[in-house]
Amino acid sequence: LFGAEGKRLAKYLDECREKRNDIQYDHWFDIPETETDELLAEIEKFEKGVRAWLAANHPALLPPPPSRAP
């Protein structure tokens, strides 16, 4: 989540943001499904990293686990 991997992810997400802005404001074109799948995979990795960091450093900020009904 931090260090080189964090920098790589931040750069990647910024490139995705720029592409979204181009699509929204300047051009109209379809994004290949492979790029969408890649973005979703990166977001899932990011979420897992954030949750792991929170669990280790600020567990009170995490939502409680879902309750299981009997």
N, CA, C and O atoms as CSV, one atom per row, in Angstrom:
chain,resi,resn,atom,element,x,y,z
A,1,LEU,N,N,0.829,-1.199,0.000
A,1,LEU,CA,C,0.000,0.000,0.000
A,1,LEU,C,C,0.863,1.247,0.000
A,1,LEU,O,O,0.471,2.283,-0.537
A,2,PHE,N,N,2.046,1.144,0.608
A,2,PHE,CA,C,2.940,2.288,0.656
A,2,PHE,C,C,4.218,1.959,-0.104
A,2,PHE,O,O,4.356,0.852,-0.625
A,3,GLY,N,N,5.141,2.890,-0.175
A,3,GLY,CA,C,6.396,2.640,-0.864
A,3,GLY,C,C,6.207,2.586,-2.369
A,3,GLY,O,O,5.347,3.266,-2.929
A,4,ALA,N,N,7.028,1.760,-3.016
A,4,ALA,CA,C,7.009,1.677,-4.473
A,4,ALA,C,C,5.656,1.217,-5.005
A,4,ALA,O,O,5.170,1.738,-6.009
A,5,GLU,N,N,5.044,0.238,-4.330
A,5,GLU,CA,C,3.728,-0.245,-4.783
A,5,GLU,C,C,2.678,0.851,-4.668
A,5,GLU,O,O,1.831,0.989,-5.550
A,6,GLY,N,N,2.722,1.622,-3.606
A,6,GLY,CA,C,1.781,2.726,-3.447
A,6,GLY,C,C,1.961,3.787,-4.521
A,6,GLY,O,O,0.981,4.322,-5.039
A,7,LYS,N,N,3.208,4.092,-4.856
A,7,LYS,CA,C,3.472,5.070,-5.921
A,7,LYS,C,C,2.974,4.555,-7.259
A,7,LYS,O,O,2.390,5.301,-8.044
A,8,ARG,N,N,3.212,3.256,-7.517
A,8,ARG,CA,C,2.742,2.671,-8.771
A,8,ARG,C,C,1.219,2.734,-8.872
A,8,ARG,O,O,0.666,3.080,-9.916
A,9,LEU,N,N,0.552,2.395,-7.770
A,9,LEU,CA,C,-0.902,2.410,-7.767
A,9,LEU,C,C,-1.438,3.826,-7.917
A,9,LEU,O,O,-2.400,4.045,-8.654
A,10,ALA,N,N,-0.834,4.789,-7.233
A,10,ALA,CA,C,-1.270,6.177,-7.345
A,10,ALA,C,C,-1.129,6.674,-8.785
A,10,ALA,O,O,-2.015,7.356,-9.300
A,11,LYS,N,N,-0.017,6.331,-9.428
A,11,LYS,CA,C,0.193,6.732,-10.829
A,11,LYS,C,C,-0.853,6.084,-11.729
A,11,LYS,O,O,-1.426,6.740,-12.599
A,12,TYR,N,N,-1.098,4.795,-11.518
A,12,TYR,CA,C,-2.083,4.075,-12.324
A,12,TYR,C,C,-3.477,4.685,-12.164
A,12,TYR,O,O,-4.174,4.916,-13.151
A,13,LEU,N,N,-3.877,4.942,-10.919
A,13,LEU,CA,C,-5.207,5.508,-10.684
A,13,LEU,C,C,-5.316,6.916,-11.258
A,13,LEU,O,O,-6.383,7.301,-11.736
A,14,ASP,N,N,-4.241,7.685,-11.221
A,14,ASP,CA,C,-4.263,9.018,-11.810
A,14,ASP,C,C,-4.413,8.932,-13.327
A,14,ASP,O,O,-5.126,9.735,-13.929
A,15,GLU,N,N,-3.738,7.956,-13.947
A,15,GLU,CA,C,-3.894,7.758,-15.390
A,15,GLU,C,C,-5.335,7.376,-15.733
A,15,GLU,O,O,-5.876,7.831,-16.740
A,16,CYS,N,N,-5.951,6.547,-14.898
A,16,CYS,CA,C,-7.357,6.177,-15.112
A,16,CYS,C,C,-8.255,7.401,-14.981
A,16,CYS,O,O,-9.194,7.567,-15.760
A,17,ARG,N,N,-7.973,8.264,-13.996
A,17,ARG,CA,C,-8.754,9.480,-13.817
A,17,ARG,C,C,-8.635,10.388,-15.042
A,17,ARG,O,O,-9.627,10.943,-15.513
A,18,GLU,N,N,-7.411,10.530,-15.550
A,18,GLU,CA,C,-7.210,11.362,-16.737
A,18,GLU,C,C,-7.972,10.804,-17.942
A,18,GLU,O,O,-8.576,11.553,-18.711
A,19,LYS,N,N,-7.933,9.482,-18.091
A,19,LYS,CA,C,-8.656,8.855,-19.201
A,19,LYS,C,C,-10.155,9.088,-19.055
A,19,LYS,O,O,-10.841,9.374,-20.036
A,20,ARG,N,N,-10.664,8.966,-17.823
A,20,ARG,CA,C,-12.087,9.214,-17.595
A,20,ARG,C,C,-12.446,10.645,-17.959
A,20,ARG,O,O,-13.480,10.891,-18.580
A,21,ASN,N,N,-11.587,11.597,-17.571
A,21,ASN,CA,C,-11.850,12.992,-17.919
A,21,ASN,C,C,-11.855,13.192,-19.425
A,21,ASN,O,O,-12.707,13.910,-19.948
A,22,ASP,N,N,-10.914,12.568,-20.134
A,22,ASP,CA,C,-10.886,12.675,-21.594
A,22,ASP,C,C,-12.179,12.149,-22.195
A,22,ASP,O,O,-12.759,12.762,-23.091
A,23,ILE,N,N,-12.617,11.016,-21.692
A,23,ILE,CA,C,-13.847,10.426,-22.217
A,23,ILE,C,C,-15.043,11.313,-21.920
A,23,ILE,O,O,-15.898,11.530,-22.778
A,24,GLN,N,N,-15.095,11.821,-20.699
A,24,GLN,CA,C,-16.255,12.593,-20.268
A,24,GLN,C,C,-16.325,13.956,-20.938
A,24,GLN,O,O,-17.416,14.422,-21.268
A,25,TYR,N,N,-15.186,14.603,-21.144
A,25,TYR,CA,C,-15.208,15.993,-21.586
A,25,TYR,C,C,-14.706,16.217,-23.008
A,25,TYR,O,O,-15.135,17.171,-23.657
A,26,ASP,N,N,-13.824,15.380,-23.506
A,26,ASP,CA,C,-13.193,15.680,-24.788
A,26,ASP,C,C,-13.560,14.708,-25.906
A,26,ASP,O,O,-13.803,15.131,-27.036
A,27,HIS,N,N,-13.601,13.436,-25.610
A,27,HIS,CA,C,-13.798,12.422,-26.640
A,27,HIS,C,C,-14.880,11.451,-26.189
A,27,HIS,O,O,-15.295,11.414,-25.031
A,28,TRP,N,N,-15.301,10.686,-27.149
A,28,TRP,CA,C,-16.213,9.607,-26.805
A,28,TRP,C,C,-15.664,8.330,-27.415
A,28,TRP,O,O,-15.593,8.200,-28.637
A,29,PHE,N,N,-15.283,7.408,-26.583
A,29,PHE,CA,C,-14.833,6.112,-27.063
A,29,PHE,C,C,-15.065,5.090,-25.969
A,29,PHE,O,O,-15.197,5.424,-24.792
A,30,ASP,N,N,-15.111,3.853,-26.383
A,30,ASP,CA,C,-15.348,2.762,-25.443
A,30,ASP,C,C,-14.035,2.333,-24.799
A,30,ASP,O,O,-12.980,2.342,-25.432
A,31,ILE,N,N,-14.124,1.963,-23.543
A,31,ILE,CA,C,-12.987,1.404,-22.831
A,31,ILE,C,C,-13.049,-0.112,-22.989
A,31,ILE,O,O,-14.098,-0.710,-22.750
A,32,PRO,N,N,-11.955,-0.737,-23.383
A,32,PRO,CA,C,-11.982,-2.206,-23.508
A,32,PRO,C,C,-12.297,-2.865,-22.171
A,32,PRO,O,O,-11.903,-2.378,-21.112
A,33,GLU,N,N,-12.999,-3.954,-22.241
A,33,GLU,CA,C,-13.383,-4.678,-21.021
A,33,GLU,C,C,-12.149,-5.111,-20.223
A,33,GLU,O,O,-12.191,-5.178,-18.995
A,34,THR,N,N,-11.063,-5.401,-20.923
A,34,THR,CA,C,-9.839,-5.801,-20.213
A,34,THR,C,C,-9.326,-4.674,-19.318
A,34,THR,O,O,-8.831,-4.932,-18.221
A,35,GLU,N,N,-9.443,-3.418,-19.782
A,35,GLU,CA,C,-9.015,-2.292,-18.952
A,35,GLU,C,C,-9.930,-2.124,-17.745
A,35,GLU,O,O,-9.471,-1.800,-16.649
A,36,THR,N,N,-11.204,-2.344,-17.949
A,36,THR,CA,C,-12.158,-2.262,-16.838
A,36,THR,C,C,-11.854,-3.341,-15.810
A,36,THR,O,O,-11.847,-3.073,-14.609
A,37,ASP,N,N,-11.603,-4.555,-16.275
A,37,ASP,CA,C,-11.265,-5.654,-15.365
A,37,ASP,C,C,-9.976,-5.363,-14.598
A,37,ASP,O,O,-9.880,-5.654,-13.406
A,38,GLU,N,N,-8.984,-4.785,-15.287
A,38,GLU,CA,C,-7.717,-4.446,-14.646
A,38,GLU,C,C,-7.926,-3.400,-13.550
A,38,GLU,O,O,-7.371,-3.512,-12.457
A,39,LEU,N,N,-8.735,-2.384,-13.859
A,39,LEU,CA,C,-9.012,-1.337,-12.867
A,39,LEU,C,C,-9.718,-1.926,-11.648
A,39,LEU,O,O,-9.366,-1.604,-10.514
A,40,LEU,N,N,-10.695,-2.773,-11.869
A,40,LEU,CA,C,-11.402,-3.391,-10.743
A,40,LEU,C,C,-10.465,-4.234,-9.884
A,40,LEU,O,O,-10.569,-4.228,-8.657
A,41,ALA,N,N,-9.551,-4.958,-10.528
A,41,ALA,CA,C,-8.583,-5.775,-9.778
A,41,ALA,C,C,-7.660,-4.881,-8.949
A,41,ALA,O,O,-7.351,-5.211,-7.804
A,42,GLU,N,N,-7.220,-3.759,-9.509
A,42,GLU,CA,C,-6.344,-2.842,-8.777
A,42,GLU,C,C,-7.084,-2.214,-7.592
A,42,GLU,O,O,-6.508,-2.044,-6.517
A,43,ILE,N,N,-8.347,-1.874,-7.790
A,43,ILE,CA,C,-9.142,-1.287,-6.709
A,43,ILE,C,C,-9.334,-2.310,-5.589
A,43,ILE,O,O,-9.275,-1.955,-4.412
A,44,GLU,N,N,-9.562,-3.572,-5.944
A,44,GLU,CA,C,-9.713,-4.614,-4.920
A,44,GLU,C,C,-8.420,-4.779,-4.121
A,44,GLU,O,O,-8.464,-4.931,-2.900
A,45,LYS,N,N,-7.259,-4.749,-4.804
A,45,LYS,CA,C,-5.982,-4.830,-4.095
A,45,LYS,C,C,-5.804,-3.627,-3.167
A,45,LYS,O,O,-5.336,-3.761,-2.036
A,46,PHE,N,N,-6.183,-2.457,-3.664
A,46,PHE,CA,C,-6.071,-1.244,-2.858
A,46,PHE,C,C,-6.937,-1.340,-1.610
A,46,PHE,O,O,-6.492,-1.009,-0.511
A,47,GLU,N,N,-8.175,-1.793,-1.784
A,47,GLU,CA,C,-9.086,-1.929,-0.648
A,47,GLU,C,C,-8.531,-2.909,0.385
A,47,GLU,O,O,-8.576,-2.636,1.585
A,48,LYS,N,N,-8.007,-4.047,-0.073
A,48,LYS,CA,C,-7.429,-5.022,0.854
A,48,LYS,C,C,-6.250,-4.417,1.606
A,48,LYS,O,O,-6.088,-4.652,2.803
A,49,GLY,N,N,-5.427,-3.638,0.907
A,49,GLY,CA,C,-4.290,-2.997,1.550
A,49,GLY,C,C,-4.716,-1.981,2.593
A,49,GLY,O,O,-4.135,-1.911,3.676
A,50,VAL,N,N,-5.729,-1.198,2.266
A,50,VAL,CA,C,-6.235,-0.203,3.215
A,50,VAL,C,C,-6.828,-0.894,4.435
A,50,VAL,O,O,-6.577,-0.490,5.571
A,51,ARG,N,N,-7.612,-1.933,4.196
A,51,ARG,CA,C,-8.216,-2.660,5.325
A,51,ARG,C,C,-7.148,-3.308,6.207
A,51,ARG,O,O,-7.272,-3.301,7.432
A,52,ALA,N,N,-6.106,-3.864,5.598
A,52,ALA,CA,C,-5.028,-4.475,6.380
A,52,ALA,C,C,-4.300,-3.415,7.197
A,52,ALA,O,O,-3.983,-3.633,8.367
A,53,TRP,N,N,-4.036,-2.270,6.580
A,53,TRP,CA,C,-3.360,-1.185,7.295
A,53,TRP,C,C,-4.225,-0.692,8.448
A,53,TRP,O,O,-3.728,-0.481,9.554
A,54,LEU,N,N,-5.520,-0.506,8.192
A,54,LEU,CA,C,-6.425,-0.076,9.262
A,54,LEU,C,C,-6.474,-1.104,10.384
A,54,LEU,O,O,-6.438,-0.741,11.560
A,55,ALA,N,N,-6.555,-2.373,10.035
A,55,ALA,CA,C,-6.611,-3.424,11.063
A,55,ALA,C,C,-5.369,-3.392,11.945
A,55,ALA,O,O,-5.451,-3.622,13.151
A,56,ALA,N,N,-4.223,-3.107,11.340
A,56,ALA,CA,C,-2.973,-3.094,12.094
A,56,ALA,C,C,-2.769,-1.804,12.879
A,56,ALA,O,O,-2.127,-1.818,13.930
A,57,ASN,N,N,-3.301,-0.698,12.387
A,57,ASN,CA,C,-2.995,0.605,12.974
A,57,ASN,C,C,-4.171,1.316,13.641
A,57,ASN,O,O,-3.985,2.057,14.606
A,58,HIS,N,N,-5.367,1.091,13.132
A,58,HIS,CA,C,-6.558,1.768,13.671
A,58,HIS,C,C,-7.783,0.855,13.554
A,58,HIS,O,O,-8.725,1.187,12.835
A,59,PRO,N,N,-7.785,-0.268,14.237
A,59,PRO,CA,C,-8.880,-1.234,14.060
A,59,PRO,C,C,-10.259,-0.673,14.405
A,59,PRO,O,O,-11.265,-1.156,13.886
A,60,ALA,N,N,-10.320,0.323,15.259
A,60,ALA,CA,C,-11.622,0.889,15.629
A,60,ALA,C,C,-12.295,1.585,14.444
A,60,ALA,O,O,-13.502,1.823,14.476
A,61,LEU,N,N,-11.534,1.913,13.406
A,61,LEU,CA,C,-12.109,2.585,12.238
A,61,LEU,C,C,-12.769,1.621,11.258
A,61,LEU,O,O,-13.496,2.037,10.356
A,62,LEU,N,N,-12.510,0.337,11.444
A,62,LEU,CA,C,-13.137,-0.652,10.560
A,62,LEU,C,C,-14.568,-0.915,10.999
A,62,LEU,O,O,-14.868,-0.906,12.193
A,63,PRO,N,N,-15.452,-1.151,10.032
A,63,PRO,CA,C,-16.829,-1.494,10.415
A,63,PRO,C,C,-16.846,-2.851,11.100
A,63,PRO,O,O,-15.985,-3.693,10.842
A,64,PRO,N,N,-17.821,-3.062,11.968
A,64,PRO,CA,C,-17.920,-4.370,12.637
A,64,PRO,C,C,-18.239,-5.444,11.590
A,64,PRO,O,O,-18.854,-5.154,10.564
A,65,PRO,N,N,-17.822,-6.670,11.854
A,65,PRO,CA,C,-18.157,-7.748,10.909
A,65,PRO,C,C,-19.669,-7.928,10.861
A,65,PRO,O,O,-20.363,-7.648,11.839
A,66,PRO,N,N,-20.178,-8.393,9.727
A,66,PRO,CA,C,-21.634,-8.603,9.629
A,66,PRO,C,C,-22.089,-9.643,10.655
A,66,PRO,O,O,-21.417,-10.646,10.896
A,67,SER,N,N,-23.241,-9.372,11.243
A,67,SER,CA,C,-23.759,-10.340,12.216
A,67,SER,C,C,-24.410,-11.485,11.475
A,67,SER,O,O,-24.946,-11.313,10.380
A,68,ARG,N,N,-24.360,-12.631,12.072
A,68,ARG,CA,C,-24.984,-13.812,11.472
A,68,ARG,C,C,-26.283,-14.112,12.207
A,68,ARG,O,O,-26.315,-14.312,13.421
A,69,ALA,N,N,-27.322,-14.133,11.439
A,69,ALA,CA,C,-28.637,-14.420,12.017
A,69,ALA,C,C,-28.727,-15.915,12.329
A,69,ALA,O,O,-28.229,-16.742,11.565
A,70,PRO,N,N,-29.356,-16.256,13.441
A,70,PRO,CA,C,-29.488,-17.686,13.799
A,70,PRO,C,C,-30.369,-18.445,12.843
A,70,PRO,O,O,-30.572,-19.647,13.013
